[in-house]
Amino acid sequence: MNKQFFYMMIGVCIAMIHNQEMMSADRYKKATFAGGCFWCMEAAFQDIPGIIDVISGYTGGSVKHPTYEKVSTGKTGHYEAVLITYDPDKLHYTDLLDIFWKHIDPTDAEGQFADKGSQYKTAVFYHNELQKKEAEKSKQSIEQSGQFKKPIVTKILPAVEFYKAEEDHQDYYKKKASHYKRYKIGSGREKRLRQIWGRKNDFKKPSNKKLREKLTPLQYRVTQENATEPPFDNKYVDNKEEGLYVDVVSGEPLFSSKDKFDSGSGWPSFTKPIIPSAVIEKKEGIFGLYGRTEVRSKIADSHLGHLFSDGPKPTGLRYCINSAALRFIPKEQMAQKGYAQYLDYF
């Protein structure tokens, strides 16, 4: 091959990749949330499919180019916040709102947990009118849920200039993992969130012995041995009731009937999880190349099914899930069975 032609083709390929990256960047959206300590808020939004980047920083104040030292005085008017870049084709803004609410105490007017001061107060900073409308709607839903005796004090504010925090504060939960874990527990954040929302620690994977006693042979083979149940001949493929689909192993909420659709595949199909972080995607095949994408539950690590890109709009995704990996909670039984906080989905 002619060297000149070879290098020209390399240049064309690089240009194509660059153009694709630019096109992808153009479709990405921004979201800004203040939920107390930005170390914790950054950790809450990491490793979720559809989220491109999470930056810790300061916003909402009057001082230009604030520093952590100045913001910590509570006199600059800034909130500790996170700026999120996300792909709206893979993740809805309402999903981000749900993650945000489930990681704060929206009734605390003085700050969050052990951290008190104006810099630790909570707020949603909307970037456009649609975000404003969705944020107000989600706040109203929480207010009307009856879950809280105190008023919801989280503010809905227009996004203003965001200043990136010092590098030491970026990815703090990874860089200083031991200190971060001690802080999260010591601040009372983890315990309080569990009390308010029923955090993930309420859902656990039983021992293998208990699983064999609890599950049917088919449920065990599917969730623990990665088997696939027969198409069409399964429990939930034609289920049209309103309600919640949870992990049959741990009880963790996974999917909503609102996102279920008839794919014609013979298995229950969903456009998205009820909470993005509830499922883990794993590439099959050698080194994850040329294989399907497996879907597993985050807490119990149950094999659920597979993810395909031939679903309906707006996500274009099809979570093809084994009925044997799921337990269905009808809407009218959700409060009784401990899933009242998910009723606002319906």
Wavefront OBJ file of the C-alpha trace (Angstrom):
o trace
v 0.000 0.000 0.000
v 1.232 3.472 -0.877
v 2.483 5.205 2.292
v 0.913 8.509 1.340
v -2.445 6.831 0.810
v -2.055 4.929 4.097
v -1.414 8.104 6.101
v -4.247 9.863 4.292
v -6.651 7.101 5.323
v -5.458 7.371 8.930
v -6.151 11.106 8.801
v -9.646 10.473 7.405
v -10.392 7.984 10.187
v -9.190 10.402 12.873
v -11.326 13.173 11.374
v -14.384 10.889 11.330
v -13.861 9.939 14.957
v -13.432 13.609 15.888
v -16.627 14.536 14.045
v -18.536 11.754 15.796
v -17.260 12.972 19.162
v -18.334 16.536 18.329
v -21.791 15.351 17.264
v -22.125 13.349 20.488
v -21.035 16.328 22.600
v -23.666 18.518 20.924
v -26.477 16.242 22.046
v -25.333 16.073 25.669
v -27.265 18.070 28.295
v -26.338 19.685 31.616
v -27.948 19.358 35.039
v -26.953 21.000 38.324
v -27.861 19.857 41.842
v -26.911 21.004 45.339
v -27.382 18.358 47.984
v -25.049 19.167 50.837
v -21.473 17.885 50.720
v -20.477 17.659 47.060
v -18.283 14.629 47.753
v -21.433 12.619 48.451
v -23.454 14.066 45.600
v -20.662 13.327 43.135
v -20.528 9.719 44.313
v -24.322 9.380 43.978
v -24.244 10.152 40.251
v -21.148 8.181 39.264
v -21.141 4.927 37.280
v -24.682 5.381 35.969
v -25.242 4.573 32.266
v -25.965 7.785 30.380
v -24.004 10.087 32.694
v -20.914 11.357 30.905
v -19.278 13.483 33.593
v -19.832 14.766 37.151
v -17.946 17.810 38.467
v -17.924 19.147 42.022
v -18.070 22.925 42.373
v -19.786 26.065 43.597
v -22.796 27.962 42.269
v -25.475 30.438 43.281
v -23.223 32.955 45.020
v -22.089 36.518 44.420
v -18.310 36.116 44.638
v -16.358 35.514 41.444
v -14.019 32.508 41.368
v -14.763 31.293 44.903
v -12.479 28.901 46.745
v -13.370 26.104 49.146
v -11.977 28.176 52.002
v -14.222 31.144 51.173
v -17.340 29.080 50.476
v -16.861 27.205 53.758
v -17.447 30.438 55.678
v -21.036 30.466 54.431
v -20.681 34.133 53.475
v -20.297 33.908 49.687
v -23.835 32.695 49.016
v -22.571 29.693 47.074
v -23.915 26.176 47.321
v -21.682 23.134 47.122
v -23.051 21.517 43.971
v -22.404 19.083 41.149
v -22.575 19.816 37.425
v -23.646 16.759 35.450
v -23.226 16.122 31.744
v -25.601 13.419 30.511
v -26.875 11.820 27.318
v -30.652 12.453 27.044
v -30.949 9.533 24.621
v -29.961 7.178 27.423
v -31.126 8.961 30.556
v -34.065 11.250 31.295
v -33.777 14.376 33.411
v -36.496 12.865 35.600
v -34.112 9.964 36.338
v -31.529 12.451 37.566
v -34.146 14.134 39.741
v -35.041 10.805 41.283
v -31.402 10.079 42.130
v -31.055 13.567 43.607
v -34.115 13.346 45.889
v -33.154 9.877 47.119
v -29.761 11.198 48.288
v -30.906 14.200 50.340
v -33.161 15.145 53.238
v -35.448 17.671 51.508
v -36.866 18.903 54.844
v -33.573 20.199 56.291
v -33.584 24.016 56.083
v -30.184 24.425 57.783
v -28.031 22.216 55.574
v -27.669 18.456 55.275
v -27.176 16.017 58.129
v -24.155 17.068 60.262
v -23.163 19.780 57.753
v -24.947 23.033 58.551
v -24.681 26.361 56.763
v -25.968 28.021 53.609
v -23.349 26.245 51.485
v -24.888 22.878 52.419
v -28.527 23.686 51.619
v -30.312 21.829 48.839
v -31.463 23.126 45.459
v -32.196 22.086 41.898
v -30.679 24.536 39.388
v -32.626 24.218 36.133
v -30.978 24.947 32.768
v -34.173 25.437 30.744
v -37.928 25.724 31.157
v -38.510 22.001 30.670
v -36.112 21.175 33.508
v -37.869 23.774 35.660
v -41.273 22.238 34.965
v -40.056 18.698 35.675
v -38.237 19.756 38.854
v -41.322 21.543 40.187
v -43.507 18.573 39.317
v -41.206 16.135 41.110
v -41.042 18.372 44.181
v -44.827 18.651 44.235
v -45.107 14.875 43.989
v -42.925 14.469 47.078
v -44.917 17.130 48.939
v -48.175 15.335 48.176
v -46.878 11.859 48.966
v -47.534 12.236 52.689
v -44.108 10.784 53.410
v -42.832 13.894 55.193
v -44.363 15.706 58.154
v -42.124 18.758 57.665
v -42.257 21.086 54.617
v -40.056 20.337 51.600
v -37.549 23.219 51.620
v -35.388 22.321 48.601
v -35.400 25.292 46.205
v -35.907 25.226 42.435
v -33.619 27.931 41.015
v -32.313 29.028 37.595
v -28.810 27.821 36.800
v -26.128 30.483 37.113
v -22.370 30.427 36.709
v -20.787 27.231 38.002
v -17.202 27.249 39.304
v -15.272 23.991 39.343
v -13.911 23.145 42.792
v -10.243 22.509 43.483
v -8.822 19.285 42.068
v -8.557 17.724 45.547
v -12.362 17.693 45.712
v -12.906 15.964 42.363
v -13.594 12.218 42.744
v -12.910 12.560 46.456
v -14.862 9.392 47.225
v -12.278 7.491 45.145
v -9.114 9.386 46.039
v -9.750 9.317 49.776
v -12.098 6.334 49.973
v -11.449 5.464 53.629
v -11.928 9.025 54.840
v -15.009 9.455 52.661
v -16.671 6.318 54.061
v -15.970 7.416 57.638
v -17.368 10.861 56.862
v -20.526 9.488 55.231
v -21.274 7.307 58.244
v -20.106 9.818 60.869
v -22.137 12.659 59.397
v -25.315 10.637 59.829
v -26.029 10.855 56.117
v -26.171 7.124 55.423
v -28.404 6.319 58.398
v -30.801 9.207 57.759
v -31.174 8.400 54.062
v -31.989 4.817 54.968
v -34.661 6.056 57.371
v -36.197 8.416 54.807
v -36.024 6.508 51.562
v -35.341 2.882 52.430
v -31.845 2.835 50.998
v -30.216 -0.090 49.271
v -28.952 -1.600 52.554
v -32.527 -2.678 53.184
v -32.153 -5.087 50.264
v -29.707 -7.940 50.697
v -28.772 -11.161 48.958
v -29.532 -14.227 51.120
v -27.048 -17.070 51.526
v -26.946 -19.727 48.826
v -28.650 -22.177 51.168
v -31.553 -19.774 51.751
v -31.752 -19.012 48.045
v -32.250 -22.683 47.234
v -35.039 -22.788 49.794
v -36.621 -19.516 48.644
v -36.408 -19.802 44.855
v -37.939 -22.258 42.426
v -35.451 -24.339 40.407
v -36.064 -22.105 37.376
v -35.599 -18.886 39.382
v -32.328 -20.232 40.787
v -31.001 -21.301 37.371
v -31.858 -17.928 35.825
v -30.574 -15.625 38.577
v -27.595 -17.654 39.807
v -26.528 -19.674 36.761
v -27.344 -17.218 33.951
v -29.990 -19.436 32.369
v -32.762 -18.152 30.094
v -36.401 -19.129 30.539
v -38.584 -20.105 27.537
v -40.071 -17.199 25.534
v -43.837 -16.556 25.804
v -44.189 -19.342 28.397
v -43.304 -17.208 31.433
v -45.115 -15.383 34.214
v -44.987 -11.690 33.307
v -44.697 -11.510 29.514
v -48.391 -10.562 29.192
v -48.841 -8.884 32.575
v -50.562 -5.517 32.116
v -51.209 -4.598 35.770
v -49.801 -1.386 37.223
v -47.044 -1.964 39.698
v -43.391 -2.526 40.494
v -41.042 -5.294 39.340
v -38.401 -6.137 41.951
v -35.438 -8.497 42.103
v -36.805 -11.921 43.128
v -33.604 -12.473 45.124
v -33.244 -9.247 47.145
v -36.508 -7.349 46.639
v -34.651 -4.348 45.178
v -36.901 -2.248 42.861
v -35.867 -2.679 39.226
v -38.595 -1.776 36.728
v -41.985 -0.061 36.568
v -45.055 -1.166 34.629
v -45.080 2.378 33.216
v -41.951 1.509 31.220
v -43.077 -1.979 30.129
v -43.989 -2.618 26.491
v -44.843 -5.511 24.194
v -41.686 -6.193 22.223
v -42.947 -9.400 20.621
v -39.836 -11.175 21.913
v -41.651 -13.403 24.362
v -40.091 -11.906 27.475
v -41.071 -8.882 29.622
v -39.479 -5.800 28.054
v -38.826 -2.351 29.531
v -37.489 0.917 28.119
v -35.516 1.748 31.280
v -34.964 0.738 34.923
v -36.972 2.561 37.582
v -33.636 3.807 38.980
v -30.668 3.768 36.563
v -28.204 2.618 39.222
v -30.341 -0.428 40.096
v -28.948 -2.449 37.194
v -25.452 -3.174 35.944
v -24.611 -3.673 32.269
v -21.897 -6.173 31.354
v -20.533 -6.880 27.903
v -20.420 -10.560 26.996
v -17.917 -12.184 24.641
v -14.134 -12.105 24.602
v -12.957 -8.934 26.365
v -16.516 -7.641 25.980
v -16.203 -7.500 22.182
v -18.911 -8.545 19.741
v -21.131 -9.963 22.441
v -24.498 -9.048 23.882
v -24.951 -6.760 26.846
v -26.015 -8.654 29.952
v -28.152 -6.941 32.609
v -27.651 -7.795 36.303
v -29.109 -6.377 39.490
v -26.670 -4.198 41.422
v -27.219 -5.424 44.973
v -27.845 -9.169 44.589
v -25.887 -9.520 41.328
v -28.772 -11.541 39.873
v -28.732 -12.324 36.177
v -31.804 -10.522 34.812
v -31.559 -10.681 31.023
v -30.066 -8.623 28.216
v -30.116 -5.078 26.842
v -30.757 -4.300 23.184
v -30.898 -1.058 21.195
v -34.090 -1.829 19.251
v -36.588 -0.428 21.746
v -39.129 2.388 21.291
v -38.519 6.084 21.796
v -37.478 8.029 23.782
v -34.703 5.716 25.031
v -34.487 3.376 22.045
v -33.579 0.635 24.536
v -35.102 -2.768 25.255
v -34.343 -4.353 28.585
v -35.311 -7.950 27.818
v -35.804 -9.534 31.241
v -36.573 -13.056 32.465
v -39.831 -13.273 34.417
v -38.085 -15.756 36.707
v -35.724 -12.986 37.847
v -38.613 -10.743 38.893
v -41.306 -10.465 41.528
v -44.266 -8.226 40.732
v -45.778 -5.925 43.380
v -49.238 -4.634 42.309
v -49.705 -0.893 42.765
v -52.370 -1.339 45.464
v -50.002 -3.533 47.541
v -46.871 -1.400 47.259
v -47.409 0.627 50.445
v -48.270 -2.485 52.448
v -45.148 -4.305 51.237
v -42.776 -1.405 51.971
v -42.552 0.306 48.583
v -44.657 3.400 49.318
v -41.877 5.760 48.215
v -42.259 4.493 44.638
v -45.963 5.230 44.351
v -45.293 8.655 42.844
v -44.214 6.856 39.652
v -47.849 5.993 39.108
l 1 2 3 4 5 6 7 8 9 10 11 12 13 14 15 16 17 18 19 20 21 22 23 24 25 26 27 28 29 30 31 32 33 34 35 36 37 38 39 40 41 42 43 44 45 46 47 48 49 50 51 52 53 54 55 56 57 58 59 60 61 62 63 64 65 66 67 68 69 70 71 72 73 74 75 76 77 78 79 80 81 82 83 84 85 86 87 88 89 90 91 92 93 94 95 96 97 98 99 100 101 102 103 104 105 106 107 108 109 110 111 112 113 114 115 116 117 118 119 120 121 122 123 124 125 126 127 128 129 130 131 132 133 134 135 136 137 138 139 140 141 142 143 144 145 146 147 148 149 150 151 152 153 154 155 156 157 158 159 160 161 162 163 164 165 166 167 168 169 170 171 172 173 174 175 176 177 178 179 180 181 182 183 184 185 186 187 188 189 190 191 192 193 194 195 196 197 198 199 200 201 202 203 204 205 206 207 208 209 210 211 212 213 214 215 216 217 218 219 220 221 222 223 224 225 226 227 228 229 230 231 232 233 234 235 236 237 238 239 240 241 242 243 244 245 246 247 248 249 250 251 252 253 254 255 256 257 258 259 260 261 262 263 264 265 266 267 268 269 270 271 272 273 274 275 276 277 278 279 280 281 282 283 284 285 286 287 288 289 290 291 292 293 294 295 296 297 298 299 300 301 302 303 304 305 306 307 308 309 310 311 312 313 314 315 316 317 318 319 320 321 322 323 324 325 326 327 328 329 330 331 332 333 334 335 336 337 338 339 340 341 342 343 344 345 346
